[in-house]
Amino acid sequence: MSEQSLHPTPEELSAYNLGQLPQERAVAIDSHISECQSCCETIVSLSSDDTFVGLLKESRQLPVD
């Protein structure tokens, strides 16, 4: 099995980041990202994207003066 096939898919990393994975898979990915710089950076990037999207949603809900 190649090293690339051991990495979680982007979809799995996104679901992990949103807390949408079964506990067993989340634990496996948690272990993986603690040792894999590439996947860790992807998680950080996804977190940044989610924060940005969240801020955009909040700004649309603010009352207009």
Biopython code that builds the backbone (N, CA, C, O; Angstrom):
import numpy as np
from Bio.PDB.StructureBuilder import StructureBuilder

atoms = [
    (1, "MET", "N", (0.853, -1.173, 0.000)),
    (1, "MET", "CA", (0.000, 0.000, 0.000)),
    (1, "MET", "C", (0.898, 1.235, 0.000)),
    (1, "MET", "O", (1.844, 1.313, 0.784)),
    (2, "SER", "N", (0.606, 2.202, -0.877)),
    (2, "SER", "CA", (1.437, 3.399, -0.948)),
    (2, "SER", "C", (1.127, 4.341, 0.199)),
    (2, "SER", "O", (0.071, 4.259, 0.825)),
    (3, "GLU", "N", (2.078, 5.247, 0.466)),
    (3, "GLU", "CA", (1.878, 6.215, 1.550)),
    (3, "GLU", "C", (0.680, 7.106, 1.259)),
    (3, "GLU", "O", (-0.073, 7.454, 2.170)),
    (4, "GLN", "N", (0.496, 7.483, -0.018)),
    (4, "GLN", "CA", (-0.616, 8.351, -0.390)),
    (4, "GLN", "C", (-1.963, 7.721, -0.039)),
    (4, "GLN", "O", (-2.881, 8.423, 0.386)),
    (5, "SER", "N", (-2.089, 6.409, -0.212)),
    (5, "SER", "CA", (-3.365, 5.756, 0.073)),
    (5, "SER", "C", (-3.658, 5.699, 1.570)),
    (5, "SER", "O", (-4.783, 5.392, 1.964)),
    (6, "LEU", "N", (-2.679, 5.984, 2.397)),
    (6, "LEU", "CA", (-2.882, 5.983, 3.839)),
    (6, "LEU", "C", (-3.457, 7.302, 4.345)),
    (6, "LEU", "O", (-3.936, 7.379, 5.476)),
    (7, "HIS", "N", (-3.411, 8.339, 3.510)),
    (7, "HIS", "CA", (-3.926, 9.645, 3.912)),
    (7, "HIS", "C", (-5.452, 9.658, 3.842)),
    (7, "HIS", "O", (-6.038, 9.054, 2.943)),
    (8, "PRO", "N", (-6.096, 10.343, 4.784)),
    (8, "PRO", "CA", (-7.547, 10.521, 4.679)),
    (8, "PRO", "C", (-7.862, 11.344, 3.429)),
    (8, "PRO", "O", (-7.051, 12.163, 2.995)),
    (9, "THR", "N", (-9.024, 11.124, 2.868)),
    (9, "THR", "CA", (-9.447, 11.908, 1.711)),
    (9, "THR", "C", (-9.772, 13.333, 2.162)),
    (9, "THR", "O", (-10.008, 13.564, 3.348)),
    (10, "PRO", "N", (-9.785, 14.286, 1.235)),
    (10, "PRO", "CA", (-10.194, 15.652, 1.604)),
    (10, "PRO", "C", (-11.595, 15.683, 2.222)),
    (10, "PRO", "O", (-11.861, 16.468, 3.133)),
    (11, "GLU", "N", (-12.472, 14.836, 1.726)),
    (11, "GLU", "CA", (-13.828, 14.777, 2.278)),
    (11, "GLU", "C", (-13.816, 14.297, 3.728)),
    (11, "GLU", "O", (-14.549, 14.811, 4.573)),
    (12, "GLU", "N", (-12.964, 13.295, 4.001)),
    (12, "GLU", "CA", (-12.850, 12.796, 5.377)),
    (12, "GLU", "C", (-12.269, 13.867, 6.293)),
    (12, "GLU", "O", (-12.727, 14.035, 7.423)),
    (13, "LEU", "N", (-11.261, 14.591, 5.810)),
    (13, "LEU", "CA", (-10.663, 15.647, 6.628)),
    (13, "LEU", "C", (-11.678, 16.745, 6.921)),
    (13, "LEU", "O", (-11.719, 17.280, 8.029)),
    (14, "SER", "N", (-12.486, 17.076, 5.940)),
    (14, "SER", "CA", (-13.524, 18.080, 6.150)),
    (14, "SER", "C", (-14.549, 17.592, 7.168)),
    (14, "SER", "O", (-14.928, 18.333, 8.074)),
    (15, "ALA", "N", (-14.997, 16.349, 7.020)),
    (15, "ALA", "CA", (-15.956, 15.779, 7.972)),
    (15, "ALA", "C", (-15.344, 15.690, 9.369)),
    (15, "ALA", "O", (-16.024, 15.943, 10.363)),
    (16, "TYR", "N", (-14.066, 15.331, 9.444)),
    (16, "TYR", "CA", (-13.350, 15.288, 10.723)),
    (16, "TYR", "C", (-13.368, 16.674, 11.367)),
    (16, "TYR", "O", (-13.659, 16.824, 12.553)),
    (17, "ASN", "N", (-13.052, 17.675, 10.559)),
    (17, "ASN", "CA", (-12.986, 19.044, 11.050)),
    (17, "ASN", "C", (-14.341, 19.530, 11.570)),
    (17, "ASN", "O", (-14.404, 20.349, 12.486)),
    (18, "LEU", "N", (-15.410, 19.023, 10.982)),
    (18, "LEU", "CA", (-16.761, 19.415, 11.389)),
    (18, "LEU", "C", (-17.343, 18.499, 12.464)),
    (18, "LEU", "O", (-18.473, 18.699, 12.910)),
    (19, "GLY", "N", (-16.563, 17.486, 12.883)),
    (19, "GLY", "CA", (-17.030, 16.559, 13.911)),
    (19, "GLY", "C", (-18.112, 15.615, 13.427)),
    (19, "GLY", "O", (-18.977, 15.206, 14.201)),
    (20, "GLN", "N", (-18.069, 15.268, 12.147)),
    (20, "GLN", "CA", (-19.126, 14.452, 11.558)),
    (20, "GLN", "C", (-18.726, 13.003, 11.290)),
    (20, "GLN", "O", (-19.462, 12.278, 10.620)),
    (21, "LEU", "N", (-17.592, 12.577, 11.792)),
    (21, "LEU", "CA", (-17.150, 11.198, 11.565)),
    (21, "LEU", "C", (-17.487, 10.317, 12.759)),
    (21, "LEU", "O", (-17.586, 10.799, 13.888)),
    (22, "PRO", "N", (-17.664, 9.020, 12.505)),
    (22, "PRO", "CA", (-17.799, 8.090, 13.630)),
    (22, "PRO", "C", (-16.540, 8.165, 14.498)),
    (22, "PRO", "O", (-15.447, 8.428, 13.997)),
    (23, "GLN", "N", (-16.703, 7.936, 15.786)),
    (23, "GLN", "CA", (-15.598, 8.100, 16.728)),
    (23, "GLN", "C", (-14.367, 7.291, 16.335)),
    (23, "GLN", "O", (-13.246, 7.792, 16.434)),
    (24, "GLU", "N", (-14.554, 6.062, 15.895)),
    (24, "GLU", "CA", (-13.415, 5.210, 15.541)),
    (24, "GLU", "C", (-12.594, 5.829, 14.405)),
    (24, "GLU", "O", (-11.364, 5.835, 14.454)),
    (25, "ARG", "N", (-13.276, 6.346, 13.390)),
    (25, "ARG", "CA", (-12.563, 6.957, 12.258)),
    (25, "ARG", "C", (-11.930, 8.279, 12.685)),
    (25, "ARG", "O", (-10.821, 8.595, 12.254)),
    (26, "ALA", "N", (-12.608, 9.049, 13.514)),
    (26, "ALA", "CA", (-12.062, 10.318, 13.997)),
    (26, "ALA", "C", (-10.779, 10.092, 14.791)),
    (26, "ALA", "O", (-9.822, 10.855, 14.660)),
    (27, "VAL", "N", (-10.757, 9.053, 15.608)),
    (27, "VAL", "CA", (-9.558, 8.727, 16.389)),
    (27, "VAL", "C", (-8.415, 8.347, 15.457)),
    (27, "VAL", "O", (-7.274, 8.753, 15.677)),
    (28, "ALA", "N", (-8.712, 7.571, 14.417)),
    (28, "ALA", "CA", (-7.679, 7.169, 13.457)),
    (28, "ALA", "C", (-7.112, 8.386, 12.728)),
    (28, "ALA", "O", (-5.901, 8.486, 12.530)),
    (29, "ILE", "N", (-7.980, 9.304, 12.332)),
    (29, "ILE", "CA", (-7.510, 10.506, 11.640)),
    (29, "ILE", "C", (-6.745, 11.399, 12.601)),
    (29, "ILE", "O", (-5.740, 11.997, 12.219)),
    (30, "ASP", "N", (-7.201, 11.500, 13.835)),
    (30, "ASP", "CA", (-6.495, 12.288, 14.841)),
    (30, "ASP", "C", (-5.069, 11.784, 15.006)),
    (30, "ASP", "O", (-4.125, 12.571, 15.073)),
    (31, "SER", "N", (-4.921, 10.482, 15.070)),
    (31, "SER", "CA", (-3.596, 9.876, 15.181)),
    (31, "SER", "C", (-2.762, 10.181, 13.941)),
    (31, "SER", "O", (-1.575, 10.493, 14.046)),
    (32, "HIS", "N", (-3.380, 10.092, 12.777)),
    (32, "HIS", "CA", (-2.669, 10.344, 11.522)),
    (32, "HIS", "C", (-2.182, 11.791, 11.440)),
    (32, "HIS", "O", (-1.024, 12.039, 11.106)),
    (33, "ILE", "N", (-3.062, 12.741, 11.743)),
    (33, "ILE", "CA", (-2.658, 14.144, 11.577)),
    (33, "ILE", "C", (-1.628, 14.576, 12.618)),
    (33, "ILE", "O", (-0.938, 15.579, 12.433)),
    (34, "SER", "N", (-1.522, 13.824, 13.708)),
    (34, "SER", "CA", (-0.485, 14.154, 14.687)),
    (34, "SER", "C", (0.906, 13.831, 14.148)),
    (34, "SER", "O", (1.907, 14.325, 14.666)),
    (35, "GLU", "N", (0.965, 12.999, 13.104)),
    (35, "GLU", "CA", (2.246, 12.609, 12.519)),
    (35, "GLU", "C", (2.426, 13.074, 11.077)),
    (35, "GLU", "O", (3.519, 12.942, 10.526)),
    (36, "CYS", "N", (1.390, 13.611, 10.457)),
    (36, "CYS", "CA", (1.444, 13.971, 9.038)),
    (36, "CYS", "C", (1.279, 15.481, 8.874)),
    (36, "CYS", "O", (0.184, 16.018, 9.042)),
    (37, "GLN", "N", (2.365, 16.149, 8.549)),
    (37, "GLN", "CA", (2.352, 17.601, 8.396)),
    (37, "GLN", "C", (1.385, 18.045, 7.301)),
    (37, "GLN", "O", (0.681, 19.042, 7.463)),
    (38, "SER", "N", (1.347, 17.320, 6.199)),
    (38, "SER", "CA", (0.486, 17.685, 5.075)),
    (38, "SER", "C", (-0.994, 17.680, 5.472)),
    (38, "SER", "O", (-1.719, 18.635, 5.192)),
    (39, "CYS", "N", (-1.428, 16.622, 6.113)),
    (39, "CYS", "CA", (-2.827, 16.534, 6.532)),
    (39, "CYS", "C", (-3.135, 17.537, 7.647)),
    (39, "CYS", "O", (-4.236, 18.085, 7.708)),
    (40, "CYS", "N", (-2.174, 17.770, 8.511)),
    (40, "CYS", "CA", (-2.349, 18.767, 9.570)),
    (40, "CYS", "C", (-2.561, 20.150, 8.956)),
    (40, "CYS", "O", (-3.427, 20.904, 9.399)),
    (41, "GLU", "N", (-1.771, 20.479, 7.940)),
    (41, "GLU", "CA", (-1.922, 21.767, 7.258)),
    (41, "GLU", "C", (-3.281, 21.866, 6.568)),
    (41, "GLU", "O", (-3.883, 22.938, 6.527)),
    (42, "THR", "N", (-3.757, 20.756, 6.032)),
    (42, "THR", "CA", (-5.079, 20.752, 5.403)),
    (42, "THR", "C", (-6.153, 21.050, 6.435)),
    (42, "THR", "O", (-7.074, 21.821, 6.166)),
    (43, "ILE", "N", (-6.045, 20.447, 7.610)),
    (43, "ILE", "CA", (-7.009, 20.701, 8.687)),
    (43, "ILE", "C", (-6.986, 22.173, 9.087)),
    (43, "ILE", "O", (-8.041, 22.779, 9.278)),
    (44, "VAL", "N", (-5.802, 22.748, 9.216)),
    (44, "VAL", "CA", (-5.683, 24.168, 9.572)),
    (44, "VAL", "C", (-6.337, 25.025, 8.498)),
    (44, "VAL", "O", (-7.049, 25.981, 8.806)),
    (45, "SER", "N", (-6.097, 24.682, 7.243)),
    (45, "SER", "CA", (-6.691, 25.415, 6.133)),
    (45, "SER", "C", (-8.215, 25.313, 6.160)),
    (45, "SER", "O", (-8.911, 26.308, 5.957)),
    (46, "LEU", "N", (-8.724, 24.125, 6.407)),
    (46, "LEU", "CA", (-10.170, 23.943, 6.483)),
    (46, "LEU", "C", (-10.753, 24.746, 7.637)),
    (46, "LEU", "O", (-11.835, 25.320, 7.510)),
    (47, "SER", "N", (-10.054, 24.789, 8.750)),
    (47, "SER", "CA", (-10.515, 25.562, 9.906)),
    (47, "SER", "C", (-10.574, 27.036, 9.568)),
    (47, "SER", "O", (-11.520, 27.723, 9.955)),
    (48, "SER", "N", (-9.584, 27.529, 8.858)),
    (48, "SER", "CA", (-9.558, 28.933, 8.447)),
    (48, "SER", "C", (-10.708, 29.226, 7.504)),
    (48, "SER", "O", (-11.370, 30.256, 7.626)),
    (49, "ASP", "N", (-10.948, 28.322, 6.562)),
    (49, "ASP", "CA", (-12.051, 28.500, 5.623)),
    (49, "ASP", "C", (-13.379, 28.532, 6.356)),
    (49, "ASP", "O", (-14.230, 29.369, 6.053)),
    (50, "ASP", "N", (-13.569, 27.639, 7.310)),
    (50, "ASP", "CA", (-14.823, 27.595, 8.048)),
    (50, "ASP", "C", (-15.034, 28.873, 8.849)),
    (50, "ASP", "O", (-16.158, 29.367, 8.936)),
    (51, "THR", "N", (-13.979, 29.408, 9.429)),
    (51, "THR", "CA", (-14.079, 30.655, 10.181)),
    (51, "THR", "C", (-14.487, 31.788, 9.260)),
    (51, "THR", "O", (-15.342, 32.601, 9.612)),
    (52, "PHE", "N", (-13.887, 31.846, 8.091)),
    (52, "PHE", "CA", (-14.208, 32.890, 7.126)),
    (52, "PHE", "C", (-15.669, 32.800, 6.703)),
    (52, "PHE", "O", (-16.373, 33.809, 6.673)),
    (53, "VAL", "N", (-16.118, 31.606, 6.379)),
    (53, "VAL", "CA", (-17.509, 31.414, 5.978)),
    (53, "VAL", "C", (-18.438, 31.803, 7.125)),
    (53, "VAL", "O", (-19.469, 32.438, 6.903)),
    (54, "GLY", "N", (-18.081, 31.428, 8.334)),
    (54, "GLY", "CA", (-18.891, 31.795, 9.489)),
    (54, "GLY", "C", (-19.000, 33.300, 9.671)),
    (54, "GLY", "O", (-20.074, 33.817, 9.980)),
    (55, "LEU", "N", (-17.890, 34.003, 9.478)),
    (55, "LEU", "CA", (-17.915, 35.461, 9.588)),
    (55, "LEU", "C", (-18.772, 36.086, 8.497)),
    (55, "LEU", "O", (-19.482, 37.059, 8.749)),
    (56, "LEU", "N", (-18.713, 35.542, 7.302)),
    (56, "LEU", "CA", (-19.560, 36.047, 6.222)),
    (56, "LEU", "C", (-21.035, 35.872, 6.557)),
    (56, "LEU", "O", (-21.838, 36.779, 6.338)),
    (57, "LYS", "N", (-21.387, 34.718, 7.084)),
    (57, "LYS", "CA", (-22.779, 34.471, 7.446)),
    (57, "LYS", "C", (-23.234, 35.442, 8.526)),
    (57, "LYS", "O", (-24.342, 35.974, 8.464)),
    (58, "GLU", "N", (-22.377, 35.671, 9.517)),
    (58, "GLU", "CA", (-22.715, 36.596, 10.600)),
    (58, "GLU", "C", (-22.905, 38.007, 10.073)),
    (58, "GLU", "O", (-23.827, 38.705, 10.493)),
    (59, "SER", "N", (-22.044, 38.435, 9.156)),
    (59, "SER", "CA", (-22.131, 39.800, 8.643)),
    (59, "SER", "C", (-23.422, 40.019, 7.867)),
    (59, "SER", "O", (-23.935, 41.137, 7.835)),
    (60, "ARG", "N", (-23.945, 38.999, 7.256)),
    (60, "ARG", "CA", (-25.203, 39.123, 6.516)),
    (60, "ARG", "C", (-26.390, 39.249, 7.464)),
    (60, "ARG", "O", (-27.453, 39.722, 7.061)),
    (61, "GLN", "N", (-26.226, 38.835, 8.707)),
    (61, "GLN", "CA", (-27.320, 38.868, 9.663)),
    (61, "GLN", "C", (-27.320, 40.140, 10.504)),
    (61, "GLN", "O", (-28.253, 40.374, 11.273)),
    (62, "LEU", "N", (-26.282, 40.962, 10.365)),
    (62, "LEU", "CA", (-26.216, 42.196, 11.142)),
    (62, "LEU", "C", (-27.247, 43.194, 10.632)),
    (62, "LEU", "O", (-27.480, 43.277, 9.426)),
    (63, "PRO", "N", (-27.870, 43.957, 11.536)),
    (63, "PRO", "CA", (-28.847, 44.959, 11.095)),
    (63, "PRO", "C", (-28.161, 46.079, 10.312)),
    (63, "PRO", "O", (-27.031, 46.468, 10.608)),
    (64, "VAL", "N", (-28.862, 46.575, 9.324)),
    (64, "VAL", "CA", (-28.338, 47.669, 8.507)),
    (64, "VAL", "C", (-28.753, 48.976, 9.151)),
    (64, "VAL", "O", (-29.913, 49.147, 9.528)),
    (65, "ASP", "N", (-27.804, 49.909, 9.280)),
    (65, "ASP", "CA", (-28.110, 51.216, 9.891)),
    (65, "ASP", "C", (-28.871, 52.105, 8.949)),
    (65, "ASP", "O", (-29.207, 53.235, 9.302)),
]
sb = StructureBuilder()
sb.init_structure("model")
sb.init_model(0)
sb.init_chain("A")
sb.init_seg("    ")
for serial, (resi, resn, name, xyz) in enumerate(atoms, 1):
    if name == "N":
        sb.init_residue(resn, " ", resi, " ")
    sb.init_atom(name, np.array(xyz, "f"), 0.0, 1.0, " ", f" {name:<3s}", serial, name[0])
structure = sb.get_structure()
